[in-house]
Amino acid sequence: MAPQSMSRLASIYSFCVLGLMVMPHQVYGSSRGSSALTSGISDHPPADGICATLVTIHGYKCQEHEVVTEDGYILSVQRIPGGRVGVGGNGDTKRQPVLIQHGVLVDGVTWLLNQPEQNLPTILADQGFDVWISNTRGTRFSNRHLSLQVNQKGYWNWSWDELAKFDLPAVFDYVYNETGQKIHYVGHSQGTLIAMAALSEGLLVEKIKSAALLSPVAYLNTVTSILGVVCREAIVADLFGDSAFDPKEQLLPFFNIARTLCDAPGIDCYGLLAPLTGPNCCLNVSTFHPFIRNEPQPTSMMNIRHCGQSIREKVVAKYDYGSSEANTARYGEAKAPAYNLSNIPKNLPLFLSYGALDTLSDVRDVNLLLGILKPHHDVDKLTIQYINNYAHMDFIMGVNAKDIVYTQVLSFFKNHTGF
């Protein structure tokens, strides 16, 4: 490991730990249901998966599914086919499917760490939707392949290009075949990026009903998150090579420090996320220990490099293989081609929600994205929500997200049932 890279990484450690101790923001404490939050969750995945750990314990039916992508990755998908008995009904009426997709370095667990009344998947199920939760390749429940092992370098030969080209279409096809209906989509962070990239390439179009994009990420021109610095400067690539980026394994000293500090009384552990996500306003402090035991999840080093390319080049483009020869072999042209986001169908209902304090989905970058979408999109098909005290994780774990964001998502879906 290069001394310069180690020094830069040490600086990141220091900044994050400092953020843990001094970053002021409102947090929420709750003991209600704390045993349910922590039971069954550990550093190692339970054999029964997400359904048994976080869904059925609250009285919901839940099914574990597997989806195989065209390039051989086996993805874990959870289905919550209805609400709890006595909440939202469990009749025989055919329910509208909704697919929920997480962002980078996390998995589907992050949607389910609060109480059911506060979690988007269970809220949607109680409101009469057929809910599907997808887990990206490389995360702990989606770490298998038809012919490759997770410890082989070839397993990690992908970036978010492949998530847009293979993962998302495979899950859409599977849900569509299971339900026979077009699908509402909810994406957060990288989950918004891969949806927009896929749609701009003409994928998903025949099977999607609408899309709700929370903390939308496309342009990363002004990102100020420490994660952006890591990507831009290729720090982890210098340190850890070409296969997996597994923060829990490779940045173990940082996580050990975090766990030790968080055991001390009076420490706001969610301050740890502020240098990465912006100062989240509305997280429940009692969910931190389950969160840090389960997240972050691995991704590919190639995905981290792709993020860095987006920041440095200030363009939403496919992965640059580093030479005109390699790009020509891959794309038929010397330069990695850009995604034309204006190709997203103009009559597809879109809901975009973003926060003023988000350092990954920066307001200036979202405005740049809106500048691309607005001139080409039907006015009555584009809904925009701006939240002045939200940062990146508030959209999926905020205790008040139900009232601020999810009610708007529900209204949006119900307004576009006929698309």
Number of C-alpha atoms within 10 A of each C-alpha: 9 8 9 12 17 15 11 14 17 13 12 18 17 12 14 21 22 14 21 22 17 12 19 15 14 14 18 13 10 11 11 10 13 14 9 17 22 18 12 17 20 15 11 10 14 13 9 10 19 24 19 18 22 24 22 15 14 15 11 21 18 21 17 16 14 16 20 18 21 12 13 16 23 22 25 25 26 22 23 26 22 25 26 19 13 8 13 16 15 16 11 7 8 13 18 20 27 27 24 24 26 24 20 18 18 20 25 22 20 20 22 20 22 24 17 21 13 21 21 26 27 25 21 23 29 25 16 22 23 25 29 25 24 25 26 30 26 25 23 20 21 19 20 20 18 11 9 15 13 14 11 11 14 12 21 22 15 18 19 25 18 19 23 23 21 19 26 24 20 19 24 22 16 17 24 16 12 10 14 14 16 23 26 23 24 23 23 24 22 24 27 25 24 24 26 27 26 24 23 18 17 13 20 23 17 10 18 21 23 24 25 25 26 28 32 28 24 25 25 26 18 17 20 18 20 20 19 23 16 19 23 20 18 19 18 23 19 14 17 14 13 17 20 24 25 20 17 19 12 14 14 12 11 18 18 12 12 17 14 10 17 19 11 10 7 9 14 21 26 29 25 22 20 26 21 21 24 27 26 26 23 22 24 21 17 22 23 16 19 20 19 17 16 20 19 18 18 22 24 24 24 22 23 24 23 25 23 21 22 22 21 14 13 15 16 23 20 21 24 19 17 11 12 16 14 16 19 14 12 14 15 13 13 17 19 20 16 12 18 15 19 18 17 21 17 17 15 20 24 24 21 20 21 27 25 17 21 27 25 25 29 28 20 15 20 22 13 15 17 15 12 15 19 13 11 15 20 15 12 10 15 18 15 12 14 13 15 11 15 23 26 30 24 25 28 24 23 25 21 16 20 20 11 14 21 19 15 18 23 17 10 20 23 10 11 15 13 7 12
